Amino acid sequence: MEGTRPPLLTARFAAIWAVSFAAAAASFQLFPAVPFRILELGGTQAASGIFLGALTIASALSAPWTGGLADLLGRRRVLVGAGLVLALLGLLYAVVPRWEVLAWLAVPHGVAWSSLLTASLAYSSDLVPLERRAEGMAYFGLASTLAIALAPALGFALARRGWSWLCASLVLLYLAVALLALRLPESGRGRGFSLAGLLGPGAVEWGSLRLGVSLLLVSLGYGGVTSFVAQLSAARGIEPRGLFFSVFAGTILLARPLLGSSIDRFGARRAVPICCAFVVLGLGLLAGAQSRAGLAAAAVAFGGGFSTLYPAFSAFVLERVDAARRGAAFGAMLAAFDIGIGGGSILFGPLVARFGYTAAFALAAAAAAVAGPYFLLVSYDRTRASTAAKTDSRFGLEK
């Protein structure tokens, strides 16, 4: 019965949700505005995308280790530290006189960003009851979704008043992240920092990274969508050009809270391939979309699959990862996700230029079609290992 289920929306969950919202609100004020700032400082059109590219690469490459850092130091400490580092970077963005310096600052920003993401995800997972794992991660994900829907417009409005106004907003929001996190009790005992623990062979959660290849295959298409769906709309005469994103965002806001609890009942391992199948359908519909109705249908299918994939995937991984390794697990997942998005954004340009939008999105659909079978194949070994470990523990055996 609903009344007997353990509570999900607790005060601590609301607090870490607010941390995630504030962090995403700051970052997504900055990300769309940075290319224009680079142009203002004398950078070329080709250079305008360097900041986001460098940030994504830095985040992806550092995430397996920054996630482990949260396990070593404790998630609260990493959240506070990352918030303060990002606030300092906000101050630097306001005063740097050259676009090259601004672009280089993307590297520490990416490392701090991955630290904040992995620590907040791990912290939220510690608060979610086991039987409501996917539902809880779905609600937590709405924090960044709402921020992404609101923040870019606010960022551009502030930038029109002056770049320093935008930077002031970043500093205040990142300081809010640090202050909110400072009020939280520590989550994860923290084993103490050591270079051996952070850089040793056991620092990376390799099992989660191997499973994360399925996220990479799906997010290749997401990278292409974010970079090229507006151009596809313009090329095919579909107006408004932001229609796909509006329907996509609306689908996420509806699907995550409605379907999260269903994933918990249905089983995460069975849900992940179904989510991948909807992503494939959405990309396939997008490849052939010639009207607003076709574009909207693609957005519903893609949004429904993509928005529920991460909660389902997270629930599966968290059931099979020790609580002390959740930061590393989320770091591995974030690395796969970011590499896929960055790779998709880079690969789609040459594909569209040479073969056109239909072929590019069809190839993305083909890559996503491999994700579901791959996940079932690799997760079978993880499930057997988890079952064996539980069986051994019943008999007092140590592995």
Residue pairs with C-beta under 8 A, 6 or more apart in sequence:
5 129
5 131
5 132
6 129
6 131
6 132
7 129
8 128
8 129
8 132
8 135
8 136
8 139
9 139
10 127
12 127
12 184
12 185
13 124
13 127
13 128
13 136
13 140
15 180
15 183
15 184
16 120
16 123
16 124
16 127
16 140
16 184
17 124
17 139
17 140
17 143
18 143
18 180
19 79
19 120
19 177
19 180
19 181
19 184
20 120
20 124
20 140
20 143
20 144
20 147
21 143
21 144
21 146
21 147
22 147
22 173
22 174
22 176
22 177
22 180
23 83
23 86
23 116
23 117
23 120
23 147
23 173
23 174
23 177
24 143
24 144
24 147
24 148
24 151
25 147
25 150
25 151
25 154
25 173
26 86
26 90
26 151
26 169
26 170
26 173
26 174
26 177
27 113
27 151
28 147
28 148
28 151
28 152
28 155
29 151
29 152
29 154
29 155
29 158
29 166
29 169
29 170
29 173
30 93
30 155
30 166
30 170
31 52
31 55
31 152
32 152
32 155
32 156
33 155
33 156
33 159
33 166
34 51
34 52
34 102
35 48
35 49
35 51
35 52
36 48
36 159
37 93
37 99
37 102
37 159
37 163
38 47
38 48
38 50
38 51
38 99
38 102
38 103
39 45
39 48
40 163
41 97
41 98
41 99
41 102
42 98
42 99
43 50
43 99
43 100
43 103
47 99
47 103
50 103
50 106
51 102
51 103
51 106
52 106
53 342
53 345
53 346
54 103
54 104
54 106
54 107
54 110
55 106
55 107
55 109
55 110
55 113
56 110
56 338
56 341
56 342
57 110
57 338
57 342
58 106
58 107
58 108
58 109
58 110
58 111
58 114
59 110
59 111
59 113
59 114
59 117
59 334
59 338
60 110
60 114
60 334
60 335
60 338
60 339
60 342
61 335
62 110
62 111
62 114
62 115
63 114
63 117
63 118
63 331
63 332
63 334
63 335
63 338
64 203
64 204
64 205
64 209
64 328
64 331
64 332
64 335
65 198
65 199
65 203
65 204
65 331
66 78
66 111
66 114
66 115
66 118
66 119
66 331
67 114
67 118
67 119
67 122
67 205
67 327
67 328
67 329
67 330
67 331
67 332
67 334
68 197
68 198
68 203
68 204
68 205
68 327
68 328
68 331
69 78
69 115
69 193
69 198
69 327
70 78
70 115
70 118
70 119
70 122
70 188
70 327
70 331
71 122
71 188
71 190
71 191
71 324
71 325
71 326
71 327
71 328
72 190
72 191
72 192
72 193
72 194
72 197
72 198
73 190
73 192
73 193
74 186
74 187
74 188
74 189
74 190
75 119
75 120
75 122
75 123
75 126
75 186
75 187
75 188
75 327
76 123
76 181
76 182
76 184
76 185
76 186
76 187
77 186
77 190
78 115
78 116
78 118
78 119
78 327
79 116
79 119
79 120
79 123
79 177
79 178
79 181
79 184
80 178
80 181
80 182
81 115
82 112
82 113
82 115
82 116
82 119
82 177
83 116
83 174
83 175
83 176
83 177
83 178
83 179
83 181
84 174
84 175
84 178
85 108
85 112
86 109
86 112
86 113
86 116
86 170
86 174
86 177
87 170
87 171
87 174
87 175
87 178
89 105
89 108
89 109
89 112
90 167
90 168
90 170
90 171
90 174
91 167
91 171
92 105
93 102
93 105
93 163
93 167
93 170
94 163
94 164
94 167
94 168
96 102
96 105
114 331
114 334
114 338
116 177
117 330
117 334
118 327
118 330
118 331
118 334
119 327
121 140
121 314
121 326
121 330
121 334
122 187
122 188
122 326
122 327
122 329
122 330
123 184
123 187
123 188
124 136
124 137
124 140
125 133
125 136
125 137
125 314
125 318
125 326
125 330
126 187
126 188
126 323
126 326
127 136
127 187
128 135
128 136
128 137
128 140
129 136
130 319
131 264
132 261
132 264
133 264
133 268
133 314
133 315
133 318
133 319
134 260
134 261
134 263
134 264
134 268
134 271
134 311
134 312
134 314
134 315
135 257
135 260
135 261
135 263
135 264
135 311
136 260
137 260
137 310
137 311
137 314
137 315
138 256
138 257
138 259
138 260
138 263
138 307
138 308
138 311
139 256
139 257
139 260
141 256
141 307
141 310
141 311
142 252
142 253
142 256
142 257
145 249
145 252
145 253
145 256
145 307
146 253
148 249
149 249
154 169
155 166
155 169
158 165
158 166
158 169
159 165
159 166
188 323
188 324
188 326
188 327
189 324
191 197
191 324
197 203
203 328
204 328
204 331
204 332
205 321
205 325
205 328
205 329
205 331
205 332
206 332
207 320
207 321
207 382
208 317
208 321
208 328
208 329
208 332
208 333
209 332
209 335
209 336
210 378
211 313
211 316
211 317
211 333
211 375
211 378
211 379
211 382
212 332
212 333
212 335
212 336
212 337
213 336
213 374
213 378
214 272
214 276
214 313
214 371
214 372
214 374
214 375
214 378
215 309
215 310
215 313
215 333
215 336
215 337
215 340
215 371
216 336
216 337
216 339
216 340
216 343
217 340
217 367
217 368
217 370
217 371
217 374
218 276
218 279
218 306
218 309
218 340
218 367
218 368
218 371
219 336
219 337
219 340
219 341
219 344
220 340
220 341
220 343
220 344
220 347
220 364
220 367
220 368
221 279
221 283
221 302
221 344
221 361
221 364
221 365
221 367
221 368
222 306
222 340
222 341
222 344
223 340
223 341
223 342
223 343
223 344
223 345
223 346
223 347
223 348
224 344
224 345
224 347
224 348
224 360
224 361
224 364
225 244
225 283
225 286
225 302
226 341
226 345
227 344
227 345
227 348
227 349
228 348
228 349
228 352
228 357
228 360
229 244
229 245
229 286
230 241
230 242
230 244
230 245
231 352
231 357
232 238
232 286
232 289
232 357
232 361
233 239
233 240
233 241
233 243
233 244
233 295
234 241
235 357
236 289
236 290
236 357
238 289
238 290
238 291
238 292
238 295
239 292
240 246
243 292
243 295
243 296
243 299
244 286
244 295
244 296
244 298
244 299
245 299
246 299
247 295
247 296
247 299
247 300
247 303
248 299
248 302
248 303
249 303
250 303
251 299
251 300
251 303
251 304
251 307
252 303
252 306
252 307
255 303
255 304
255 307
255 308
256 307
256 308
256 311
259 304
259 308
260 308
260 311
263 271
263 308
263 311
263 312
263 315
264 315
268 312
268 313
268 315
268 316
268 319
269 316
269 376
269 379
269 383
271 308
271 312
272 309
272 312
272 313
272 316
272 372
272 375
272 379
273 372
273 373
273 375
273 376
274 305
274 372
275 305
275 306
275 308
275 309
275 312
276 305
276 309
276 368
276 369
276 371
276 372
276 375
277 305
277 372
278 301
278 302
278 304
278 305
278 306
279 301
279 302
279 305
279 306
279 309
279 368
279 371
280 305
280 365
280 368
280 369
281 301
281 302
281 305
282 298
282 299
282 300
282 301
282 302
282 303
282 304
282 305
282 306
283 298
283 302
283 361
283 362
283 364
283 365
283 368
284 361
284 362
284 365
285 294
285 297
285 298
285 301
285 302
286 295
286 298
286 302
286 361
287 357
287 358
287 359
287 360
287 361
287 362
287 365
288 294
288 358
289 295
289 297
289 298
313 333
313 375
314 330
314 333
316 379
317 329
317 333
318 326
318 329
319 386
320 382
320 383
320 385
320 386
321 329
344 364
348 360
348 364
351 359
351 360
351 363
352 360
388 399
389 399
392 398
392 399
